[in-house]
Amino acid sequence: MQSNKKQQWFIALDGGGTRTRAAICNASGRIAAMSVGDATNPLSRPWEAVESTIRELVRDVIDQAGIENALVSALYLGLAGADRPEIKDRLREAFTDEWGERLLLDNDAVSALYAGTWGGPGIVLIGGTGSIAYTVTADEQRQRTGGWGYLIGDEGSGFDIGRRAAAAVMQAADGRGKPTALTDLYLAHFGVNRPEELIARIYGGINPRKELADTSTLVEKAAGLGDEVSTQLIAHAADDLVELASASLRKVGSPLPVVLAGGLLTADTMLRREVLRRAWFAVKIPTVAPVIGALVAAMRRTGRHIDAEIASRLEQSGTVRKKE
């Protein structure tokens, strides 16, 4: 017969502006189910859609695990913006009746951090569509650096790289900038024949921010071919990201590890290599997905210590579930 400890389960969601991952594990760290759904960023999707996606994912992992809701010790929602008071209020209003004190809320940056520190203090440097450095100190103090959105922030992000690259293409067409291999790549990517035609395609897109962020892969490709303009764009982005981490370290005044997160920094990109080359601080590259970091956060928030055995079981079972 299982002990009460073994019967306790933890559900965690890691939600951002592109997709949301959910996972459920028991008290020993064995992940029984994982699921993927739409974005759950309340700042970029209608609230009704966000709430519906969260409910679907929670129900899916519970059903896959074959357990009763009453056996779940914590539902941890690590969502973009979930540390903002107005977002917290909406989440609590929607889920407190069902989950009560078992409902735990936090920013998705904490999930990404704990994927590298297993619940320890540190700074997570996120380079994806946007960018931010987020710090959790040993005494649980939180600080953020950057991440102020694409209009006034997000330096070094995919959007920032894509926007600068598009500008370089237009400046080259004007005769104001150096010729660049990006011109042919952008024309082919957007399906047009002349740089002037890019304007309508970029400004008229359904989601110009994401579409420009996606073109950061073109900059990586051109830089790999030796394109000088692209190489400079990558270097500029690396400088910006390292400065985000450096400013965070100056604020806390102690040598915390910096965990890399986000699509541009978890993959072996030229940008990541340039960041690593410039980094004067200790860097950690996570071996597990942020949703497992969210499970770590859920267990810690309920008083559980993440020892080496639990961490190993989370990593191994999470890898198996990801392949299924």
Order of alpha helices (4+ residues) and beta strands (2+ residues): beta-beta-beta-alpha-beta-alpha-beta-alpha-beta-beta-beta-alpha-alpha-alpha-alpha-alpha-alpha-beta-alpha-alpha-beta-alpha-alpha
